[in-house]
Amino acid sequence: MNIKHCIGQGGSGAGGAGNESYIELWNPATTGKDLKVKRIELNTADTVIIFKTHTAKQGSTAKSKADVNPALDSPDAEIYGDNAASVSGTTRITFTLTANTNRVVEFPDPIIIQPGYSFVLVNNTDDLAINEIIFYWDEVDQ
């Protein structure tokens, strides 16, 4: 079993009134690996954060290579940050954050993102940014 321990981070701009900002961890269909998300650290404006999964890549603004730790043997997953009037996906968890407070979310059982799926964190308060999200995941051969 080939496991990569990966860390990636990104932030997303507010995008103006009527838009939700989001960060997406995308597992391209061609990877042949499951992503096992173990932990997330985030900082955002006072808002409600929604965790969603989706069957397609939504983002169009890729985070630069510097945002993914280069010592991690080129992770197969990709991180996108963007904003939209509506962000698609199946809601898994919702919680409220206090402004500019760091929050750590540990998953007792990893959230598994199969190839061709994404894990999306949405700030559903209009016109507020996601300041930073750090994902911790393993890439495991299927």
C-alpha positions in Angstrom: 0.0 0.0 0.0 1.4 3.4 -1.1 0.5 6.2 1.4 1.4 9.8 0.9 1.0 12.0 3.9 -0.1 15.3 2.4 -0.7 18.8 3.7 -2.2 21.5 1.5 -3.5 24.9 2.2 -5.4 27.7 0.5 -7.7 30.7 1.0 -10.6 32.1 -1.0 -11.6 35.7 -1.6 -15.0 37.0 -0.6 -16.1 37.6 -4.2 -18.6 40.4 -3.4 -22.2 40.4 -2.2 -24.3 37.4 -3.1 -21.3 35.1 -3.4 -20.1 32.2 -1.2 -16.4 31.6 -1.0 -15.1 28.0 -1.0 -12.0 25.8 -0.9 -12.1 22.5 -2.6 -9.9 19.4 -2.3 -10.3 17.7 -5.7 -9.3 14.1 -6.4 -8.9 13.8 -10.2 -10.6 10.7 -11.7 -7.2 9.5 -13.0 -5.3 9.2 -9.7 -6.3 5.7 -8.8 -6.0 6.7 -5.2 -8.4 7.4 -2.4 -7.9 10.6 -0.3 -8.4 10.0 3.4 -8.9 13.4 5.0 -7.9 13.2 8.6 -7.8 16.7 9.8 -8.6 20.3 8.8 -7.5 23.5 10.3 -9.3 26.6 9.3 -9.6 30.3 10.0 -12.4 32.4 8.5 -14.6 35.3 9.2 -17.6 35.0 11.6 -19.7 32.6 9.6 -21.3 29.3 9.0 -19.1 26.7 7.3 -20.6 23.8 5.4 -18.6 20.7 4.5 -19.9 19.2 1.2 -18.9 16.4 -1.1 -19.4 16.6 -4.9 -19.0 14.4 -8.0 -17.3 17.0 -10.1 -14.6 19.6 -9.8 -16.2 23.0 -9.2 -13.2 25.3 -8.8 -11.5 27.1 -11.6 -8.8 29.0 -9.6 -6.1 26.5 -8.7 -3.9 27.3 -5.7 -0.4 27.9 -6.7 2.2 25.1 -6.3 3.6 26.9 -3.4 0.4 26.3 -1.5 1.0 22.6 -1.5 4.0 21.4 0.4 6.6 20.6 -2.3 8.3 18.1 0.0 5.3 15.8 -0.3 6.3 14.0 -3.5 3.8 15.9 -5.7 0.5 15.0 -4.2 -2.1 13.8 -6.7 -4.9 15.8 -5.2 -5.5 19.4 -6.2 -6.7 22.4 -4.2 -8.9 25.1 -5.6 -10.3 28.3 -4.2 -13.1 30.3 -5.7 -16.5 31.9 -5.0 -19.9 31.5 -6.6 -23.5 32.5 -6.1 -24.2 28.8 -5.2 -21.9 25.9 -4.4 -23.2 22.5 -5.4 -22.7 19.3 -3.4 -24.1 17.1 -0.7 -23.9 18.7 2.8 -22.1 16.5 5.3 -21.5 18.8 8.3 -22.4 22.4 9.2 -21.0 24.5 12.0 -20.5 28.2 13.1 -17.2 29.9 13.7 -16.4 33.0 15.6 -14.6 35.6 13.6 -10.9 35.0 13.1 -10.8 32.0 15.4 -8.7 29.0 14.5 -10.7 25.8 14.4 -9.3 22.3 14.2 -11.6 19.5 13.0 -10.3 15.9 13.6 -12.2 13.2 11.9 -12.4 10.0 14.1 -12.9 8.1 10.8 -11.2 9.7 7.8 -13.5 11.3 5.2 -12.7 9.2 2.0 -12.7 11.1 -1.3 -12.7 8.7 -4.2 -11.2 9.6 -7.6 -13.6 11.9 -9.4 -14.9 13.5 -6.2 -14.3 16.6 -4.3 -14.4 17.7 -0.6 -15.6 21.3 -0.4 -15.7 23.8 2.5 -18.1 26.6 1.9 -18.4 29.9 3.7 -22.2 30.4 3.2 -22.3 33.9 4.6 -22.4 36.3 1.6 -19.3 38.4 1.0 -17.0 36.8 3.6 -13.8 35.1 2.8 -12.3 31.8 3.9 -9.0 33.1 5.3 -7.1 29.8 5.4 -7.7 26.1 5.4 -5.1 23.5 5.9 -6.0 19.9 4.8 -4.2 16.8 6.2 -4.8 13.7 4.2 -3.3 10.4 3.0 -3.3 9.2 -0.6 -3.9 5.5 -0.6 -3.8 3.2 -3.7 -7.1 1.7 -4.4 
